[in-house]
Amino acid sequence: MALEHNDDVIITCAVTGSAPTPSRNPAVPVTPAQIAQSSLEAAEAGAAIVHIHVRDVQTAEPSADVELFREVKQRIEDANPDVIINLSTGFGGFFVPGEGENIRIGVEGTNLLPPLERVLHVVELQPEFCSLDVGTANFGDRVFMNTSPHLRVMAKQILNAGTKPEVEVFEAGHIEFAKHLMAEGLLQQPAHFQFCLGIPWCMPATADAVRFMRSLLPEGSTWSAFAISKAQLDMVSIAVQEGGHVRVGLEDNIWLDKGVLAPSNAALVERAVERIQEQGKRVATPARARELLGLHRRE
């Protein structure tokens, strides 16, 4: 059973993501300088963790460029050595099949990379925290493809880098596979799980879904939850009520209120702080988050 009912709630801010949202909200950061600055503002507003994707500077499309990750990480660390940096390994997993005889060929929207390339920045930069999506799922009309053999390769590389993975789960079966990776020695315990909710066609963004997924976690696990779009802030309240931690940010939601674009990641973090404090909980500092998650800051 997962650890619950802690009075300190960790806020993660997912600052840019991989969806093509800069055209929908100009506050979504693109360049390393913009991503780092938005991360620092989110940390100032109360985020203990910043979850980092990077984007091609010219096109604003998602990227796996190690040098972009390096620059973002260095800029954040130079300005705020306390905030926890969580580097994403999600880029390189999307497949969109062609039609007819071309069904085996990926068409526009496909960005598949070999597993070693998806974790190269983790191997080289050795952050204290990174994400690991432990299963395949339908993301609307795309397939987010994370096969078991590929995940074993990625998990081993992350383990060897001395980095703790945040285990991202979109379906209940993903938790079961994470347990299998633990049994194989590829994921250390206690693990930290991120429930990713409300993505079509994955687990819904409901309290029942949170409770069910929480019930499957290995003993001693910590967990966080987020929901996309308009459900984001309501999921903050649900996760806190159920004893978990929370994630907000422009990766998952570009709106502050109905019809009102979020002006920054910090604005979404501030709303999360309000929801947490309304329930009589405290916002965890980076130091407290490291204690809860068993992280160790790299010197």
C-alpha positions in Angstrom: 0.0 0.0 0.0 1.3 3.5 -0.8 2.3 6.0 1.9 -0.6 8.4 2.5 -1.8 11.3 4.6 1.3 13.3 4.7 0.8 17.0 5.6 3.5 18.1 3.1 2.4 18.1 -0.5 5.0 18.2 -3.3 4.1 20.3 -6.3 5.7 19.4 -9.6 5.5 21.9 -12.5 5.6 20.4 -16.0 6.7 23.5 -17.8 6.5 22.9 -21.5 5.9 19.2 -22.5 5.9 17.9 -26.1 2.5 18.9 -27.4 2.6 21.7 -30.0 1.0 24.2 -27.6 3.2 27.4 -28.1 0.8 28.3 -31.0 -2.1 28.0 -28.6 -0.6 29.8 -25.7 2.4 32.1 -26.2 3.3 31.6 -22.5 4.6 28.1 -23.3 8.4 28.3 -23.2 10.5 27.1 -26.1 14.2 28.1 -25.9 16.4 26.8 -23.1 16.5 30.3 -21.6 12.7 30.5 -21.6 12.3 27.0 -20.2 14.8 27.7 -17.4 13.2 31.1 -16.5 9.7 29.6 -16.4 11.0 26.8 -14.2 12.6 29.3 -11.8 9.4 31.3 -11.6 7.4 28.1 -10.9 9.9 27.2 -8.1 9.5 30.7 -6.6 5.7 30.2 -6.7 6.0 26.9 -4.7 7.0 24.1 -7.1 9.6 21.8 -5.5 10.1 19.9 -8.8 10.3 21.1 -12.4 9.6 18.5 -15.1 11.6 19.3 -18.2 11.1 18.6 -21.9 13.0 20.6 -24.5 12.0 22.0 -27.9 13.8 22.8 -31.1 14.6 26.5 -30.9 13.7 27.2 -34.6 10.6 25.1 -34.9 9.3 24.8 -31.3 8.8 21.1 -31.9 9.8 18.6 -29.2 13.4 17.4 -29.2 15.7 14.9 -27.6 18.8 17.1 -28.1 21.2 16.4 -25.1 22.7 19.9 -25.4 19.3 21.6 -25.0 18.7 19.5 -21.9 22.2 20.4 -20.7 21.7 24.1 -21.1 18.3 24.1 -19.4 19.6 22.1 -16.5 22.7 24.3 -16.1 20.7 27.5 -16.2 18.3 26.3 -13.5 21.1 25.0 -11.3 23.1 28.2 -11.6 20.1 30.3 -10.4 18.4 27.9 -8.0 20.5 24.9 -6.8 17.7 23.7 -4.6 14.8 23.0 -6.9 14.6 19.4 -8.1 15.1 18.9 -11.8 13.1 16.0 -13.4 14.2 15.4 -17.0 11.6 13.7 -19.2 12.4 10.6 -21.2 9.0 10.6 -23.0 10.1 12.0 -26.3 10.6 9.3 -29.0 7.6 7.1 -28.2 4.9 8.2 -30.6 3.8 6.1 -33.5 1.1 7.0 -36.1 0.6 4.2 -38.6 0.0 4.8 -42.3 -3.0 3.4 -44.1 -3.4 0.4 -46.4 -0.1 -1.2 -47.4 1.7 1.5 -45.5 0.3 0.5 -42.1 3.8 -0.5 -40.9 5.2 2.9 -41.8 4.9 5.8 -39.4 3.4 9.0 -40.8 3.3 12.6 -39.5 3.3 12.6 -35.7 5.7 9.6 -35.5 8.9 10.3 -33.6 10.1 6.8 -32.5 13.6 6.6 -31.2 15.7 3.7 -30.0 15.5 3.2 -26.3 19.2 4.2 -25.7 18.6 7.5 -27.5 15.6 8.3 -25.3 17.7 8.2 -22.2 21.0 9.5 -23.5 20.6 12.9 -21.8 20.0 11.0 -18.5 23.1 9.0 -18.9 25.2 12.0 -19.8 23.7 14.6 -17.4 22.9 12.2 -14.5 20.0 14.2 -12.9 18.7 13.1 -9.5 15.2 12.5 -11.0 13.8 11.6 -14.4 10.5 10.3 -15.8 9.9 6.8 -17.1 6.7 6.0 -18.9 6.2 2.3 -18.2 3.7 1.2 -20.8 2.0 1.6 -24.1 -1.3 3.5 -24.5 -3.6 5.1 -27.0 -3.2 8.9 -26.9 -6.2 9.9 -28.9 -5.3 8.8 -32.4 -1.6 8.2 -31.7 0.0 5.3 -30.0 2.5 6.1 -27.2 4.6 3.0 -27.7 6.8 1.8 -24.8 7.4 -1.9 -25.3 8.6 -4.1 -22.5 12.1 -4.8 -24.0 12.6 -1.1 -24.6 11.6 -0.2 -21.1 14.0 -2.7 -19.6 16.8 -1.1 -21.6 15.8 2.4 -20.4 15.3 1.4 -16.8 18.7 -0.2 -16.7 20.4 2.9 -18.1 18.6 5.1 -15.6 19.5 2.8 -12.7 23.2 2.8 -13.8 23.2 6.6 -14.0 22.2 6.7 -10.3 19.0 8.6 -11.2 15.6 7.9 -9.5 12.8 7.4 -12.0 9.4 8.9 -11.6 7.3 6.1 -12.8 4.6 7.6 -15.1 1.5 5.4 -15.4 -1.5 6.0 -17.7 -3.3 2.7 -17.1 -3.6 0.2 -14.2 -1.5 -2.4 -16.1 1.4 0.0 -16.2 1.6 -0.3 -12.4 1.7 -4.1 -12.8 4.6 -3.9 -15.2 6.4 -1.5 -12.9 6.2 -4.2 -10.2 7.7 -6.7 -12.7 10.6 -4.3 -13.3 11.1 -4.2 -9.5 11.1 -7.9 -9.3 13.8 -8.0 -12.0 15.9 -5.5 -10.1 15.5 -2.7 -12.7 13.4 -0.4 -10.6 14.5 0.3 -7.0 12.0 0.5 -4.2 10.4 2.5 -2.8 9.3 4.0 -6.1 7.5 7.2 -6.9 4.5 7.0 -9.2 2.9 9.7 -11.3 -0.7 9.0 -12.2 -1.4 10.6 -15.6 -5.1 11.0 -16.0 -7.7 12.3 -18.4 -5.7 11.6 -21.6 -7.9 10.1 -24.3 -8.1 7.0 -24.1 -6.5 6.3 -20.8 -7.6 6.3 -17.2 -10.2 9.0 -16.5 -9.5 12.0 -14.3 -11.7 10.9 -11.4 -11.3 10.2 -7.7 -12.3 6.6 -8.3 -9.5 6.2 -10.8 -7.0 7.7 -8.3 -8.2 5.3 -5.5 -8.0 2.3 -7.8 -4.5 3.0 -9.0 -3.4 3.9 -5.5 -4.7 0.5 -4.3 -2.3 -1.3 -6.8 0.9 0.4 -5.7 3.7 -1.5 -3.9 4.0 -1.0 -0.2 6.0 2.1 0.7 5.5 3.9 -2.6 4.9 7.6 -2.9 2.6 9.0 -5.6 1.4 12.1 -7.4 -1.4 12.7 -9.8 -2.2 15.1 -12.6 -5.0 15.6 -15.1 -5.0 17.5 -18.4 -6.9 20.6 -19.5 -9.8 21.9 -17.4 -9.5 18.9 -14.9 -6.0 20.0 -13.8 -6.9 22.0 -10.7 -9.7 19.7 -9.6 -7.2 16.8 -9.7 -5.0 18.8 -7.4 -7.8 18.8 -4.8 -8.5 15.1 -5.4 -4.9 14.1 -5.1 -4.5 16.0 -1.8 -7.7 14.6 -0.4 -6.4 11.1 -1.2 -3.0 11.6 0.4 -0.9 12.2 -2.7 1.2 14.9 -4.3 0.3 17.0 -7.3 1.5 18.2 -10.7 0.4 21.3 -12.7 1.9 23.2 -15.6 1.5 24.3 -19.2 2.5 20.8 -20.4 -0.8 19.5 -19.3 -3.1 22.6 -19.3 -2.9 26.0 -21.0 -5.9 27.5 -19.2 -6.1 29.4 -16.0 -9.9 29.8 -16.0 -12.6 29.1 -18.6 -11.6 31.0 -21.7 -8.6 32.6 -20.0 -5.2 31.4 -21.0 -2.7 30.8 -18.2 -0.1 33.7 -18.3 2.7 31.5 -16.9 3.5 28.3 -15.2 3.9 30.2 -12.0 0.2 31.2 -12.2 -0.8 27.5 -12.3 1.5 26.7 -9.4 0.0 29.5 -7.4 -3.5 28.0 -7.9 -2.2 24.6 -6.7 -0.8 26.3 -3.6 -4.2 27.7 -2.9 -5.9 24.3 -3.3 -3.3 22.6 -1.0 -3.6 25.2 1.7 -7.4 25.2 1.6 -7.2 21.6 2.7 -5.0 22.4 5.6 -1.8 21.0 4.1 1.6 22.5 3.6 3.5 23.0 0.4 6.7 20.9 0.5 10.0 22.7 0.1 12.6 21.1 -2.2 14.5 19.8 0.9 11.3 18.2 2.2 10.5 16.7 -1.2 13.9 15.1 -1.3 13.3 13.6 2.1 9.9 12.2 1.1 11.1 10.8 -2.2 14.5 9.6 -1.1 16.4 11.8 -3.5 20.0 13.0 -3.0 21.1 16.3 -4.6 24.2 15.9 -6.8 27.1 18.1 -5.8 
